[in-house]
Structures are given as C-alpha cells and as structure tokens.
Amino acid sequence: MKTLLMAAAFVAFTLSPASAAMMACTKDNMMKSAAMMGGTPDTPGKMAANKEMAMANTDMSNGKMKSACMHYMKSQKAMSAK
C-alpha cells in the first residue's frame, strides 16, 4: 500500500508544470511524489517508475538512503521519458 501511494504521487508530480526540475531525494519528497501518481494512465514509463519506487521504498525501509535515492532518481527519469 505504501509503495502504491508513493508511485501514485510520483506520476501526478511528473505531470505538473513544476516537474521539469528533479526533486531532491528526501523522504518527504518521495512521499509527495508517490501521493501524486494516482490518476495517470498505465504506460510502460509508469510501470518502470512504479518498479523503481518500490525498490526505493524497500531500500529506504532498510536504511539504505543512497540506494533509495538512486532508485528514486531512476523513477523520475522513467516518468519524464515520453
């Protein structure tokens, strides 16, 4: 459930005009991104972003913030690719 919320936030964020710049890798930004991802159509980019967000969530839960940030950035790139 937590992963789905994070994924949902990310999609919605990437569709906003302010999404041109990458968000800093913080727990709060990751949660904001996930909360905004919900209402977008399923695309290969969204699927890849969801997978990366799930890995970021797992790493963050295990205290591996460097790895979590790497997955978060990959997720942002996957969603911004058209």
N, C-alpha and C positions, 0 to 999 in steps of 0.2 A: 504494500500500500504506500509506504513512504517513497519507494522508488517511482511508483506511478505518479505521485504528486510532484516529485522533482522533475520527472520527464514532462509532465503537463505544463509546469511553469516555464521550462526551457523553451518549448515550442512557441508559446504565446509571447515570450520575451523576444525571440528571434524575429517575430513578425512585426514588432513595434518599430517605429522610426528610429528610436534611440539604439537599436541593436547593431548599428554599424560598428560600434566600438565593443571590444570584448570586455566582459565584466571581470572584475578581479576575482580571484579564486578564494572566496571565503565561504564559510558555512551558510551565512545569511544569504549571500548572492546565489548559492547553489539552490537553496530552498525557494527563493523568489523565482528563479528560472524554472524550477520544476512546477511551481504552482501555476505558472502562466502557459504551460504547454498543452493544456487540455483540449481546446476547441479546434485544433488544426486537423486537416485530413491526413490519413495514413499515407506516407510516401516512403521510399527507400531511405531518404535522408532522415526522416523522423525515426524510422526503425533503428538506424545506426546510432542516432543520438540517444535513443532510449537505452540501447545496449551500453553505450559509454557512460550514461548517467547511472545505470545500475552498477557498473564496475566502480564508478567514483563513490557511490553510496557505500558499497562494500568496503572499499579501502578506507573511507572516512570513518566507518564504524570500527575498523581495526586500528585506527590511529595512524594510518599511512597518508598524511595530508599531501605529501609531494606526489605520490602516485594518484591520489584522488584528483588533484589539480590537473595532472596530465590528462586524465580521462575527461574531466570537465571541459578542458580546452578543446579536446577532440570532438566532444559532443557539440560545442558551439560551432566548430568548423563544419561538422556534418549538417547541421541545420541551416547554416548560411549558404551552403552549396546548392545551387539550383540545377 
